């Protein structure tokens, strides 16, 4: 049977971290407002509970006895999770996951990975979690493949994030893969999350840097550069987009970004090259062309301004798991 709507189940427990829950929820609410056919449901082993910080949630639905194939489960985390998730309700959720989940997509946020691991959902899977839990998870669940320094990890039907704000990045990524990049990009702009982090970004990426200003004309120029990485725009062409002079545009970039237009463009081109090295099997020459470089030599020269290793070594160390 085909279901036109996707059901998203937030599986909530006492002491759930509010942003683990609210961040992905906001992404889905924006997607629904933009016409995506989805339903959001809040389920728990109890009718009411208290989030970390004291916020009370009431009238929660029971854990469903059956799931559709295209349903999505979201497992937020909590503080002191190995202890907190030892209570009776958490154990009930783990047993429910064991008996109910088949091939549905499961998104874990922060320590929510503990619930998935205890239910056997992460066995032989790549995943990530909060950096403070990495070693404990490695010891507790040796059959699961925990990855460090990842914002989020996608391994077939299991998506996992490092926690807190990274749940937003993972949710935007999932929306892009399930419902389309255009919708995800629109949601990111609405939420002022400019050019989301990729799963391999351990820190703030070039896509997100220099976006914490409110000058709309500069955002338009940045959007144009980011969306057309293969192009090599002149300052004159970029200035014409926002009806200012070249000199004024250069001054605005310096004022709001602390960079020249050329320096910002170079950072974006290298960031795109990193993504292609991680996700594609293209040769260095092809990647250089796709990022607007006239030759692989020109690309390597730009690369060395930001990276110590070569593009080949970067690819070997950062390829996404098959």
C-alpha positions in Angstrom: 0.0 0.0 0.0 1.4 3.5 -0.9 1.1 6.2 1.6 1.2 9.8 0.2 2.1 11.3 3.6 5.2 10.7 5.5 4.7 10.2 9.3 7.4 11.6 11.5 7.4 10.2 15.0 9.3 12.1 17.7 10.0 9.5 20.4 10.2 11.5 23.6 11.3 10.6 27.1 11.8 12.4 30.3 14.7 14.8 30.4 14.9 15.0 26.6 17.1 18.0 25.6 14.8 20.7 24.2 16.9 21.7 21.2 17.4 18.1 20.2 13.7 18.0 19.9 12.8 21.5 18.8 15.5 22.0 16.1 14.5 19.1 13.8 10.8 19.9 14.6 11.2 23.4 13.3 12.7 22.1 10.0 9.7 19.8 9.6 7.2 22.5 10.4 8.7 24.7 7.8 8.7 21.8 5.3 5.0 21.3 6.0 4.2 25.0 5.5 5.9 24.8 2.1 3.6 22.0 1.0 5.5 18.8 1.9 3.0 16.1 2.7 4.0 15.0 6.2 2.4 14.5 9.6 4.3 15.1 12.9 3.4 12.9 15.8 4.7 13.0 19.4 4.9 9.6 21.0 6.1 8.3 24.3 5.9 5.5 26.8 3.9 7.9 29.1 1.1 10.4 28.5 3.1 13.3 29.9 6.7 14.1 30.7 9.1 16.8 31.6 11.9 17.9 29.3 15.4 18.9 30.5 14.9 22.4 32.0 11.4 21.7 33.3 9.1 22.2 30.3 6.0 20.0 30.7 4.6 18.1 27.7 1.1 16.7 27.9 -1.3 14.5 25.8 1.5 12.5 24.1 0.4 9.6 22.0 1.2 6.0 22.7 3.9 4.2 20.9 2.3 2.9 17.7 1.9 -0.9 17.3 2.7 -0.8 13.6 4.7 1.5 11.3 4.4 2.2 7.6 7.5 1.5 5.5 8.1 5.2 4.8 7.6 6.4 8.4 10.5 8.2 10.1 11.4 7.9 13.7 13.4 10.7 15.5 15.2 9.8 18.7 16.4 12.9 20.6 19.0 12.7 23.4 19.2 13.7 27.0 21.9 14.6 29.6 23.7 11.9 31.5 22.1 9.5 29.0 23.6 6.2 30.1 22.0 6.7 33.5 18.8 8.5 32.4 18.0 5.9 29.7 18.1 3.1 32.3 14.6 3.9 33.6 11.6 1.8 32.9 10.1 4.0 30.2 13.4 4.1 28.3 13.6 0.3 28.4 10.0 0.1 27.1 11.0 2.3 24.2 14.0 0.1 23.4 11.8 -3.0 23.4 9.3 -1.2 21.2 12.1 -0.3 18.8 13.3 -3.9 18.7 9.9 -5.3 17.9 8.4 -2.6 15.6 11.2 -1.1 13.5 12.0 -3.0 10.3 13.3 -0.9 7.4 12.0 2.5 8.5 14.3 5.5 8.6 15.6 6.3 12.1 17.2 9.7 12.9 19.2 9.9 16.2 20.3 13.1 17.8 23.0 13.3 20.3 22.6 10.5 22.9 19.5 9.2 21.2 22.0 6.9 19.5 22.1 4.9 22.8 18.4 3.9 22.4 19.0 2.9 18.8 22.2 0.9 19.8 20.4 -0.9 22.6 17.6 -1.9 20.2 20.2 -3.3 17.8 19.5 -0.8 15.1 23.1 0.4 14.8 24.6 -3.1 14.6 27.3 -3.0 11.9 26.2 0.6 11.0 28.3 3.7 10.8 26.9 6.4 13.2 28.0 9.4 15.3 27.0 10.9 18.6 28.1 13.7 21.0 31.8 13.8 21.3 31.7 13.2 25.0 30.0 9.8 24.4 32.2 8.5 21.7 34.5 6.4 23.9 31.7 5.1 26.1 29.7 4.1 23.0 32.7 2.4 21.4 33.1 0.2 24.6 29.4 -0.4 25.2 28.6 -1.3 21.6 31.7 -2.7 19.8 29.6 -4.1 17.0 28.5 -0.6 16.0 30.9 1.7 14.0 31.0 5.0 15.7 32.7 7.9 13.8 34.4 10.9 15.4 34.4 14.5 14.2 31.2 14.2 12.2 28.2 16.6 12.3 26.0 13.7 11.1 26.4 10.4 9.4 24.1 8.7 6.8 24.2 4.9 6.6 21.3 3.7 4.6 18.2 3.9 6.9 20.1 5.2 9.9 21.0 8.9 10.2 22.7 10.1 13.3 23.9 13.5 14.4 26.4 14.7 17.0 23.7 16.5 18.9 22.2 19.9 19.8 22.4 22.2 16.8 23.7 19.4 14.5 20.2 17.9 14.6 19.1 20.8 12.4 21.8 20.1 9.9 20.8 16.5 9.7 17.1 17.3 9.4 17.9 19.7 6.5 20.0 17.0 4.8 17.2 14.5 5.2 14.6 16.9 3.8 16.9 17.5 0.8 17.3 13.8 0.2 13.6 12.9 0.7 11.8 16.0 -0.6 14.3 17.9 -2.7 17.2 20.3 -2.4 15.1 23.3 -3.3 12.7 22.9 -0.4 15.6 22.2 2.0 17.5 25.4 0.8 14.3 27.4 1.2 13.9 26.1 4.8 17.5 26.9 5.6 17.1 30.4 4.4 13.8 30.9 6.4 15.6 29.6 9.5 18.7 31.8 8.8 20.8 28.6 8.5 22.8 29.6 5.4 24.3 26.7 3.5 24.1 23.8 5.9 27.1 21.9 7.2 27.8 18.6 5.6 28.2 15.4 7.6 32.0 15.6 7.5 32.3 19.1 8.8 33.9 19.0 12.3 33.7 22.7 12.7 32.0 25.7 11.1 32.2 25.3 7.3 32.9 27.8 4.6 29.2 27.7 3.7 28.2 29.0 7.1 31.1 31.4 7.8 30.5 35.1 7.1 26.7 34.7 7.1 26.1 36.3 10.5 25.3 39.7 9.1 22.0 41.2 8.0 22.9 43.0 4.8 20.6 41.5 2.2 22.6 42.7 -0.9 25.7 40.9 0.4 23.6 37.7 1.0 22.4 37.9 -2.6 26.0 38.1 -3.9 27.1 35.3 -1.5 24.1 33.2 -2.7 25.1 33.8 -6.3 28.7 32.8 -5.7 27.7 29.7 -3.7 25.1 28.5 -6.2 27.3 28.9 -9.2 30.7 27.7 -8.1 31.8 26.8 -11.6 31.4 30.4 -12.7 34.1 33.1 -12.3 32.1 36.3 -11.8 33.8 39.6 -12.2 33.3 42.2 -9.5 31.5 44.3 -12.0 28.9 41.6 -12.7 28.3 40.9 -9.0 27.9 44.6 -8.2 25.4 44.9 -11.0 23.2 42.2 -9.3 22.6 44.4 -6.3 22.8 47.8 -8.1 25.9 49.1 -6.4 29.3 50.1 -7.8 32.3 47.7 -7.7 34.0 50.0 -5.2 30.9 50.0 -2.9 30.5 46.2 -3.1 34.2 45.7 -2.2 33.8 48.1 0.7 30.7 46.2 1.9 32.5 42.8 1.7 35.4 44.2 3.7 33.0 45.7 6.3 30.7 42.7 6.8 32.9 39.7 6.0 36.4 41.0 6.6 37.4 39.5 3.2 37.8 40.6 -0.3 35.3 39.2 -2.9 38.1 37.1 -4.3 39.0 35.6 -1.0 35.4 34.7 -0.2 35.0 33.1 -3.7 38.2 31.1 -3.2 37.0 29.7 0.1 33.7 28.6 -1.4 35.4 27.0 -4.4 37.6 25.0 -2.1 34.7 24.0 0.1 32.8 22.7 -2.9 35.9 20.8 -4.0 36.0 19.1 -0.6 32.4 18.0 -1.0 33.2 16.5 -4.5 36.3 14.8 -3.2 34.2 13.2 -0.4 31.2 12.2 -2.4 32.2 11.7 -6.0 34.7 9.5 -7.9 35.6 12.3 -10.3 39.3 12.9 -11.1 41.0 15.9 -9.7 40.9 17.5 -13.2 37.2 17.1 -13.4 36.6 18.5 -9.9 38.9 21.5 -10.7 36.7 22.2 -13.8 33.5 21.9 -11.9 34.7 24.4 -9.3 35.7 26.9 -11.9 39.5 26.4 -12.1 41.2 26.7 -15.4 43.4 23.7 -14.6 44.2 21.2 -11.9 47.4 23.1 -11.3 45.5 26.3 -10.6 43.2 24.3 -8.3 46.1 22.8 -6.3 47.6 26.2 -5.9 44.4 27.5 -4.4 44.0 24.4 -2.3 47.3 24.9 -0.5 46.1 28.2 0.9 43.7 26.3 3.1 44.9 22.7 3.5 48.2 21.2 4.4 47.4 17.8 2.8 47.0 17.3 -0.9 43.5 16.8 -2.5 44.3 13.1 -2.9 45.2 12.6 0.7 42.1 14.6 1.8 39.9 12.2 -0.4 41.5 9.1 1.2 40.9 10.4 4.7 37.4 11.8 4.2 35.5 9.5 1.8 32.0 8.9 3.0 31.4 5.2 4.0 29.9 3.1 1.2 
